[in-house]
Amino acid sequence: MITLYQFRHSAFCLKVRMALHAKKIPYRIEEVKPGIGQIEIFQISGQKQLPVIKDDNDQIISDSSNICEYIDNKYESNKLFPEDPMLLAQSKLIEDWADTTMASTCKKVLIKSALENPRLRSALVPDDFPSSIKGVIDKLPFNNVSKLSNIVLSNKSNIDLQNILEALSKSLINKEFLIGDTLSIADISIAAQLSLLKFPTSSGPILAGEGCQEFINNPYLENIFQWRDNLEELIFSAKSQKI
Ligand SMILES: N[C@@H](CCC(=O)N[C@@H](CS)C(=O)NCC(=O)O)C(=O)O
């Protein structure tokens, strides 16, 4: 059985979980501790980032795009990469944008939001942290450094991201999927990165619905967050294959 090494709230790890569920591939999760846990990841994969999977023949694959392509080639069910060349090109272009520009801006948006919002900050602390420490983090005076967050995130990147997401949101009003008529890697890649702007149900009750108020309260993005929620339900509601 496949083992997925992951950080619980990483958008790239969510992308791989969504792909595994969409293809109905059974898997088990190994939660990795940031820092110390990455030593083992480096030893098995030659790099320290997650997600990484170990296949049932002990083959190790890193990088969410490599993993998704690998499982899509290996398992025939519910193909995530379209066969049609134009649809394939479009879905890979969207995946690449989601994994790079979108991912990097969403991460900065989340850091900015966490600096400004104590509730989000403490919700992001790992579940196994003692509540006394969570309480301290909650009260740290981050307000004074919140001006820093404008340096972290440029206004242009923020506006560019909102504009593209608003356009996607509009295009999804009467459409279930971004490319063609079936679920593809494009849908999964965008939905996974959206989790950093507004955490989905699958992030658990403490984080679900939390995120960046500027994006959450943007009425033009309401549809894309609804689309993401529907997609998660479609993918995760089938009998779970996570062991
Ligand atoms: N291109 C990689 C990016 C993976 C990535 O950025 N992973 C982050 C977690 S979201 C990570 O492992 N960060 C820890 C580190 O860089 O040490 C992919 O698609 O998997």
The ligand as an SDF file (V2000), in Angstrom:
LIG
                    3D

 20 19  0  0  0  0  0  0  0  0999 V2000
    7.0800   21.6340   -5.6630 N   0  0  0  0  0  0  0  0  0  0  0  0
    6.8520   20.8960   -4.4430 C   0  0  0  0  0  0  0  0  0  0  0  0
    6.6690   21.8730   -3.3130 C   0  0  0  0  0  0  0  0  0  0  0  0
    6.5150   21.1730   -1.9750 C   0  0  0  0  0  0  0  0  0  0  0  0
    6.6300   22.1350   -0.8080 C   0  0  0  0  0  0  0  0  0  0  0  0
    6.8410   23.3480   -0.9540 O   0  0  0  0  0  0  0  0  0  0  0  0
    6.4730   21.5640    0.3760 N   0  0  0  0  0  0  0  0  0  0  0  0
    6.5600   22.3410    1.5940 C   0  0  0  0  0  0  0  0  0  0  0  0
    5.3110   22.1060    2.4190 C   0  0  0  0  0  0  0  0  0  0  0  0
    3.9490   22.9700    1.7530 S   0  0  0  0  0  0  0  0  0  0  0  0
    7.7210   21.8570    2.4380 C   0  0  0  0  0  0  0  0  0  0  0  0
    7.9840   20.6760    2.5060 O   0  0  0  0  0  0  0  0  0  0  0  0
    8.3650   22.7920    3.1330 N   0  0  0  0  0  0  0  0  0  0  0  0
    9.3890   22.4670    4.0800 C   0  0  0  0  0  0  0  0  0  0  0  0
   10.7630   22.8280    3.6290 C   0  0  0  0  0  0  0  0  0  0  0  0
   10.9250   23.4200    2.5340 O   0  0  0  0  0  0  0  0  0  0  0  0
   11.6830   22.5080    4.3880 O   0  0  0  0  0  0  0  0  0  0  0  0
    5.6250   19.9990   -4.6560 C   0  0  0  0  0  0  0  0  0  0  0  0
    4.8330   20.2340   -5.5750 O   0  0  0  0  0  0  0  0  0  0  0  0
    5.4830   19.0170   -3.9090 O   0  0  0  0  0  0  0  0  0  0  0  0
  1  2  1  0
  2  3  1  0
  2 18  1  0
  3  4  1  0
  4  5  1  0
  5  6  2  0
  5  7  1  0
  7  8  1  0
  8  9  1  0
  8 11  1  0
  9 10  1  0
 11 12  2  0
 11 13  1  0
 13 14  1  0
 14 15  1  0
 15 16  2  0
 15 17  1  0
 18 19  2  0
 18 20  1  0
M  END
$$$$
